[in-house]
């Protein structure tokens, strides 16, 4: 499992932010995710949860309210203001009013504890599939420096005003990189986020998409200024 102080932890995709306190059941759940090659980032306070969300941009947030000494619903509301990622809240509260308040706070699923490990894993995988199924074309336009990405029409407006049409894979790659300019994103993360949880992409296919994009948007595709390669590790988007 990955924590805020473990920079050498193995990099798995997808990523889950778990806000929880220590406990045998919780530890078993997190170990189960780890064994299924799901990266787990653990937070125990609201401030730590927000900091780790900004650092890792997880695909799913799990909050176990049963042992946390904090207002779980307020935390859900704070996180919902930061991200559209699904939020699962596990609680021992049986009141319908509490569950309604949880959904109003931005929770996507409010589940009663206890849960079997098998059901917990099935729910997590289902939400991870759903997290990657939202059509990229439904997202709002993204302005980064002199570039404007318009998902609804699959176009990128360049700094000189020209517009280039994008394939779906090109669009998804630019959305990932341009939404966090300057950050190096590993090829593993790109393959999972662009091609999806069920796989289907390869390093060769990724290189081909990058090659086509550079010929569309870079003044000199052989000496790119914006879509940069990070050694043999990944890619990042840079603006002047």
Beta strands, then each sheet from edge to edge (+ up, - down):
strand 1: 15-19
strand 2: 39-43
strand 3: 60-64
strand 4: 86-91
strand 5: 109-112
strand 6: 142-144
strand 7: 147-150
strand 8: 155-157
strand 9: 163-165
strand 10: 185-186
strand 11: 227-230
strand 12: 234-237
sheet 1: 2+ 1+ 3+ 4+ 5+
sheet 2: 6+ 7- 8+ 9-
sheet 3: 10+ 12- 11+
end
